[in-house]
């Protein structure tokens, strides 16, 4: 068996004014026209641009370093070595031309 009374929602008396307790409150902060608040999007865009600049700079530096390392392995021949190389190349061409006669 049920014990206790059935709970019923109470209704406000009909002669009570509805807007009695609702006074308009001011905003939490006031905006000043000379110092507007920037949106979050603006902040994220600036951060993204900064990251892009850093990425480009790092990539360019890495590419320069890689190119430097790649070209270090090549030997620079002296003038005498270049002349000898050219002489051997000409001799090879002359031998091929002489054997075709």
C-alpha positions, 0 to 999 in steps of 0.5 A: 500500500502506498504511504504518504501523500501524492506529490503535486506541483504547486501553481502560482496564484493567478493574481501574481505578475509574471515579470516581477522577479526578472529585472534585466541585468547588464552584460558581464563586460562592456565593449569599448569601441576604441578597443574591440575584442578580436575573434578567436578565428583571428588568433588561430589565423595568426598562429597558422601563418606563423607556423607556415613561415617557420615551416618554409624557413626550416625547409629552405635551410634543410634543402640548402644543407642537403645540397651542400652535403651532396656537392661536397662529395664531388671533387674539383679537378685542377686545370692539369687534370681537366686538360688530361681528361680532355686529351683522353677524350679527344684521343678516344674520338680520334681512335674511333675515326681512324678505325673507320677509315 
